Amino acid sequence: SIKMTLKTGVRYRKLNQSCDDEVDHGINTSPEQFDRPPAKIPWKAILYAMVLFLLGTFLLTIGLLVVTGHIVDTHYQERFWPLVILGLLMFIPGSYHTYFAYKAFKGDPDWNFEEFPDF
């Protein structure tokens, strides 16, 4: 074995290169210990996502009805922009996270609740 000494006084030695597969180092392992527990379903985050989705859809619908003149007189049509912008800001993340929760809940292997944001 080669021993090396650094300025700090720590000694290092070369590891043994032989492979002893039959040597028991006192570590008992079982395949069950590597199984992941099922992920907890974040109901609060799913509720927030659904609220964003529904409010965003409502604001977008109202904004589009304003611009087409079905709700408000044509004199006030410039007021649709805040509704549409706020509706989009709520609809886009709400729809994504609602779809994410749906796919994870259905058991799709590409989607799981471990990556879902939790509040």
PLY file of the C-alpha trace (Angstrom):
ply
format ascii 1.0
element vertex 119
property float x
property float y
property float z
element edge 118
property int vertex1
property int vertex2
end_header
0.00 0.00 0.00
1.27 3.44 -0.94
1.03 6.09 1.74
1.10 9.78 0.96
1.37 12.62 3.41
0.16 16.15 2.70
1.25 19.30 4.45
-1.76 18.93 6.76
-0.53 15.61 8.01
-3.45 13.56 6.61
-2.38 10.16 5.33
-3.94 8.56 2.28
-3.55 5.06 1.04
-4.44 3.36 -2.21
-7.59 1.26 -2.09
-7.43 -2.44 -2.71
-8.32 -3.17 -6.36
-9.56 -6.73 -5.84
-13.29 -7.27 -6.13
-14.65 -9.46 -3.37
-18.35 -9.90 -4.14
-18.81 -12.52 -1.48
-17.62 -10.33 1.37
-20.41 -9.30 3.76
-19.76 -5.90 5.29
-22.64 -6.17 7.73
-25.02 -4.29 5.45
-28.33 -6.03 4.95
-30.38 -4.64 2.08
-33.73 -5.57 0.70
-35.42 -4.43 -2.51
-38.36 -3.00 -0.52
-36.20 -0.30 1.04
-35.68 1.30 -2.38
-39.42 1.53 -3.15
-40.76 5.06 -3.03
-43.79 5.71 -0.89
-46.81 6.95 -2.82
-46.80 10.71 -3.29
-49.20 12.74 -1.19
-51.92 14.40 -3.27
-51.71 18.20 -2.80
-55.44 18.97 -2.64
-54.91 22.63 -1.72
-52.71 23.26 -4.77
-55.21 21.45 -7.02
-57.98 23.65 -5.65
-55.90 26.79 -6.34
-55.23 25.59 -9.90
-58.91 24.95 -10.53
-59.88 28.38 -9.15
-57.31 30.04 -11.43
-58.60 28.05 -14.39
-62.26 28.85 -13.75
-61.74 32.55 -12.96
-59.46 32.94 -15.98
-62.04 31.32 -18.22
-64.76 33.58 -16.80
-62.70 36.77 -17.26
-61.70 35.82 -20.80
-65.32 35.11 -21.69
-66.51 38.41 -20.22
-63.70 40.29 -21.99
-64.57 38.74 -25.34
-68.26 39.46 -24.87
-67.38 43.10 -24.10
-65.25 43.49 -27.23
-67.96 41.98 -29.43
-70.55 44.37 -27.98
-72.83 41.76 -26.40
-72.51 43.08 -22.85
-71.41 46.72 -22.92
-72.18 49.51 -25.35
-69.60 49.95 -28.13
-68.50 53.22 -26.48
-66.82 51.21 -23.64
-65.13 48.52 -25.73
-61.61 49.61 -24.69
-62.37 48.25 -21.21
-61.97 44.68 -22.38
-58.13 44.76 -22.22
-57.83 44.48 -18.41
-60.30 41.60 -18.43
-58.49 39.74 -21.20
-55.00 40.30 -19.74
-56.02 39.29 -16.22
-57.99 36.36 -17.65
-54.95 35.13 -19.57
-52.69 35.54 -16.53
-55.05 33.32 -14.59
-56.09 30.91 -17.35
-52.65 29.84 -18.59
-51.14 28.55 -15.30
-54.54 27.35 -14.08
-55.18 25.26 -17.17
-51.65 23.80 -17.14
-51.77 22.80 -13.48
-55.32 21.46 -13.76
-54.22 19.28 -16.70
-51.11 18.26 -14.73
-53.25 17.19 -11.76
-55.66 15.30 -14.04
-52.85 13.33 -15.70
-51.16 12.56 -12.37
-54.45 11.52 -10.78
-55.22 9.17 -13.69
-51.85 7.45 -13.17
-50.00 8.49 -16.33
-46.36 7.38 -15.83
-45.04 10.68 -17.22
-46.93 12.77 -14.63
-46.71 12.43 -10.84
-47.54 14.53 -7.82
-43.92 14.66 -6.63
-43.28 17.43 -9.17
-46.57 19.25 -8.54
-46.13 22.52 -6.63
-47.43 22.35 -3.07
-48.64 25.40 -1.17
0 1
1 2
2 3
3 4
4 5
5 6
6 7
7 8
8 9
9 10
10 11
11 12
12 13
13 14
14 15
15 16
16 17
17 18
18 19
19 20
20 21
21 22
22 23
23 24
24 25
25 26
26 27
27 28
28 29
29 30
30 31
31 32
32 33
33 34
34 35
35 36
36 37
37 38
38 39
39 40
40 41
41 42
42 43
43 44
44 45
45 46
46 47
47 48
48 49
49 50
50 51
51 52
52 53
53 54
54 55
55 56
56 57
57 58
58 59
59 60
60 61
61 62
62 63
63 64
64 65
65 66
66 67
67 68
68 69
69 70
70 71
71 72
72 73
73 74
74 75
75 76
76 77
77 78
78 79
79 80
80 81
81 82
82 83
83 84
84 85
85 86
86 87
87 88
88 89
89 90
90 91
91 92
92 93
93 94
94 95
95 96
96 97
97 98
98 99
99 100
100 101
101 102
102 103
103 104
104 105
105 106
106 107
107 108
108 109
109 110
110 111
111 112
112 113
113 114
114 115
115 116
116 117
117 118
